[in-house]
């Protein structure tokens, strides 16, 4: 019986030692500061859109995704509202001319794109301007859509980039 009692004590001591070592390791990990590289890697993207407008009979907006000092600008084209009674559904596709431009206040242009797109029913995203800008600067963006029967009425966005 003596052997069994010693073996049981040794097993208990080993278990207690393992638990204590694990607890000490957990306390050390929880108290350690995060490395700077890991903390700096997770930067949230913030999306900001300007007011919507009506162009070519459609609802349009210009938006920006900002991640730190990186800015990506794009235009959105969608339905202006529900169809009028008696309107054929789905509506006929519309050929559109789009223009997206941006500049940095007091500095100069960031870029511009022009192109053609076809609008059917689903929202269309028009990409094309992106840049890295200094923190604290202001980005001005403009998005216009022109249809065969209606001219453009650009929508704008003025965005301070805080980083």
C-alpha positions in Angstrom: 0.0 0.0 0.0 2.9 2.3 0.6 3.8 2.3 -3.1 0.3 3.2 -4.1 0.2 6.1 -1.6 3.5 7.5 -2.9 2.4 7.2 -6.6 -0.8 9.0 -5.8 1.1 11.8 -4.0 3.6 12.1 -6.9 0.7 12.3 -9.4 -1.1 15.0 -7.4 2.1 17.0 -7.0 2.8 16.8 -10.8 -0.8 17.9 -11.5 -0.6 20.8 -9.1 2.8 21.8 -10.5 1.4 21.8 -14.1 -1.6 23.9 -13.1 0.5 26.4 -11.3 2.9 26.7 -14.3 0.0 27.1 -16.6 -1.6 29.9 -14.4 1.8 31.7 -14.2 2.2 31.5 -18.0 -1.4 32.9 -18.5 -0.7 35.8 -16.1 2.5 36.6 -18.0 0.8 36.6 -21.4 -2.1 38.7 -20.2 0.2 41.3 -18.7 2.4 41.6 -21.8 1.9 44.6 -24.2 0.9 43.9 -27.8 3.7 44.1 -30.3 3.5 47.4 -32.3 3.5 45.7 -35.6 0.4 43.6 -34.8 -1.5 46.6 -33.4 -0.7 48.7 -36.5 -1.9 46.1 -39.0 -5.6 46.4 -38.1 -6.8 49.7 -39.6 -10.5 50.0 -40.1 -12.0 51.1 -43.4 -14.5 54.0 -43.1 -17.0 54.6 -46.0 -18.4 58.0 -46.5 -20.9 59.0 -49.2 -22.1 62.4 -50.4 -25.7 63.4 -50.9 -27.6 61.5 -53.6 -28.7 63.3 -56.7 -30.8 62.6 -59.8 -29.0 62.3 -63.0 -30.3 60.7 -66.2 -33.4 59.7 -64.2 -31.3 57.7 -61.8 -30.1 58.1 -58.2 -26.4 58.8 -58.0 -23.8 59.2 -55.2 -20.1 59.6 -54.9 -18.4 57.7 -52.1 -15.0 57.1 -50.6 -13.4 54.2 -48.6 -10.7 55.5 -46.3 -8.2 53.1 -44.7 -5.6 55.2 -42.9 -4.2 57.5 -45.5 -5.4 55.5 -48.5 -8.5 56.8 -50.2 -10.6 54.9 -52.9 -13.3 56.9 -54.6 -16.2 55.5 -56.6 -19.6 56.4 -57.9 -22.9 54.6 -57.4 -25.8 54.5 -59.8 -29.2 53.1 -58.7 -32.9 53.3 -59.2 -34.4 56.7 -58.2 -37.5 55.0 -56.8 -40.1 52.4 -57.5 -41.4 52.3 -61.1 -44.5 54.2 -62.0 -47.7 52.1 -62.5 -47.8 50.7 -66.0 -44.1 50.9 -66.6 -42.7 47.8 -68.3 -40.6 45.7 -66.0 -37.7 45.1 -66.2 -36.9 48.5 -67.7 -34.8 48.7 -70.9 -31.0 49.0 -70.3 -29.7 52.5 -70.3 -26.3 53.4 -71.9 -24.6 56.0 -69.7 -21.5 58.1 -69.9 -19.8 58.4 -66.5 -17.1 60.8 -65.1 -15.4 60.5 -61.8 -12.8 63.0 -60.7 -11.0 63.9 -57.5 -8.5 66.5 -56.3 -6.7 67.3 -53.1 -7.6 70.7 -51.7 -4.8 73.2 -52.3 -2.6 70.6 -54.0 -4.1 69.4 -57.3 -5.8 66.6 -59.1 -5.7 63.0 -57.7 -7.2 61.5 -60.9 -10.1 61.3 -63.2 -11.8 58.5 -65.2 -14.5 58.7 -67.9 -16.2 55.7 -69.4 -19.4 54.1 -70.5 -21.6 51.8 -68.5 -24.9 50.1 -68.9 -27.5 50.4 -66.2 -30.2 47.7 -66.0 -31.8 47.3 -62.5 -29.1 46.6 -60.0 -26.9 49.3 -58.5 -23.7 49.9 -60.5 -20.4 50.9 -58.9 -18.0 53.0 -61.0 -14.4 52.7 -59.8 -11.3 54.4 -60.9 -9.7 56.9 -58.5 -7.5 56.0 -55.6 -4.6 57.6 -53.9 -2.5 57.9 -50.7 -3.0 61.4 -49.2 -1.4 63.2 -46.3 -3.3 63.1 -43.0 -5.4 66.1 -42.4 -5.9 66.9 -46.1 -9.3 67.4 -47.7 -10.4 65.4 -50.8 -13.0 66.8 -53.2 -14.7 64.3 -55.5 -17.3 64.7 -58.3 -19.3 62.1 -60.1 -21.5 62.7 -63.1 -23.8 60.5 -65.2 -25.1 61.4 -68.6 -27.9 59.6 -70.5 -29.1 59.9 -74.1 -32.0 62.2 -73.0 -30.5 64.0 -70.0 -27.3 65.8 -69.3 -25.1 65.5 -66.2 -25.9 67.1 -62.8 -22.7 66.1 -60.8 -22.9 64.9 -57.2 -20.0 65.9 -55.0 -18.2 64.8 -51.8 -15.8 66.9 -49.6 -13.9 64.6 -47.3 -11.4 65.5 -44.6 -8.9 62.6 -44.2 -8.0 62.4 -40.5 -6.0 59.1 -40.5 
